[in-house]
């Protein structure tokens, strides 16, 4: 049975990535990266405007894109792709791990970062990510190692962002986008570089997806309330309607939840019929009406996703599909916010 019909292949990081590994491994092996990041070398970027990479891909039905605003930068921090059961590199992935790099590029860079390629240049640094087990250590020793792994990963992301600011940005507006572990790091990045800082004026919006985000984290940065609002944060975590995840129930705050179909706090229950397009396993096929979007106590609910083969979905946690379920809507919303950002700049400059 084709891997389309299992939920793991429904979107990202699936067993189908093995075919990509076989196809691209010889190319990636030639990069010979080491574990001291050098962000002046394009090999240390999973996505970069000066190289051809999967973030440049556009679903067939969306081509050609109407515009490509090269005056905006998108700094994308990808989710965990170091899933090796044997933890071959310990708690921290090697930058020269060919298997992990291919999995990163042909899962999250292709299916997530590409959402933003209509609105600007995409920069996604490779970083020494923490292993997936870092989110569930079983004892004190593992907890210490996991915390160290997350810290090293963040320091790489920060180093890449510093390099980006010094060599590429040149004062252009910025979108911060991330998922899962990437959001763990971008939450810190937003606090350190944008919250109450001059750089905050360059922030079009932040799409910090897949992690709980306490609204009290920031002083000046706020959750986006309207579809065209700028300088704000969008965040959501997707579950099956009616499901109360045990780890969410233990949270001591209500996370920011942005409805990725309405983008409006006044419309927080949107039916799947208004979802113009999701992308599942076939990147070139836009499928309408797959998922709805309901804001509920710190999470996003949807009725069980509707597509051919969905009977095999057993999980009620749709974390892996946070971007894919709302692909077209996110793409359009980013364009709307960018347009509004430039309209405000023009209006302010005329006064």
Secondary structure, DSSP 8 states (H G I E B T S, - for coil): --GGGSHHHHSSS-TTHHHHHHHHHHHHHTT---SS--TTSGGGEEE-TTS--GGG---GGG-S-S---TTEEEEEE-------TT-TTTTB--TT-HHHHHHHIIIIIHHTGGGGTTTSEEEEE----B-GGGGS--SHHHHHHHHHHHHHHHHHHHHHHHHHIIIIITT-EEEEEEETHHHHHHHHHHHHHTTTSGGGGGEEEEEEESS--BGGG-SS--B--STT--SEEE---EEETT---HHHHT-SS-B----TTT--TT--EE-GGG---EE-SSTT-EESS---EEEETTEEEESS--STTGGG---SB-GGGTTGGGHHHHHHHHHHHHHHHHHHHHHHHT-
